[in-house]
Amino acid sequence: MKFIASMTVVVCLSLSGIAASAQDDWATPDPEIDALVEACMEQEGVDFLPDTDVICYNSAIFPEEFLKLNELGPASRIVITSPGGNVVTARGMSTILDNRGEPAIIAGPCMSACAMVILPGLDEVYIHHTAHIGIHGITMIPFGRWYGWLEDDLEPNQFAIFTAQTGYNFDFSMHSSGTTQMRAHLEGQGIDVDYIDVMSDLMEADARAYTSCRVDVKDYWGIVDADHIRTYLGDQVTGMERFVQYWSDPVNEGYQRWGQPISERTYIMQRNFEAADC
């Protein structure tokens, strides 16, 4: 009952956040920033934008891409747009960005490890109006609820608990590794772990409320809104333009082809939705 009550609170807070977001004070779009973002969206890879001292990171978060940052000279700022990558290797990119120290602009899709690792690790970040910031997976769900997720919430027996505790449930070991890495990263960056816990709980509550079907816990996506960023990143954010706040948000129209919403903040990618016969 305690878990269900906490999930209810999360859902209520998320809905109130949607209503409140319309009243937020947003930064006025800057034509100079718009031009940089537009150029970065057209330039794939990791390099300086032509005739500027601005780095464009328009790529997945893998070592063969983010290690290029070590080869580039100092910049006035870095524009980051990324579909994400592996949480463990993304921590390496976050360390490089820490060492470089330039302010960043988040624009376009900032998905998965971009939202979960890179964004909370930035000391100075500006959110552009093109941003769609998406958390990947019900990352923090514990074994007891993870185990029966696709089996009508079946309770784990003692053997299942033993194999999970000893690392012989390899699927859960992969899940647990991601949970551990997220906690370690956020704690190392001085960010409240609730940055990911609250989003994980929100997605779980939305998934439980959606009775048509379930997909694997790793196949849910949660939209990070301005209130969440203000709450957990605070002074690290130097400004926010009016970016995607919820699924039916008019500024999310370009992203809606990706998937199917199960709430205003949680969705499933189209291929996973269809594979689950939802």
Summary of the structure (lengths in Angstrom):
residues: 278
radius of gyration: 18.9
end to end distance: 27.7
largest distance: 63.1
contacts: 885
relative contact order: 0.13
helix: 51%
strand: 17%
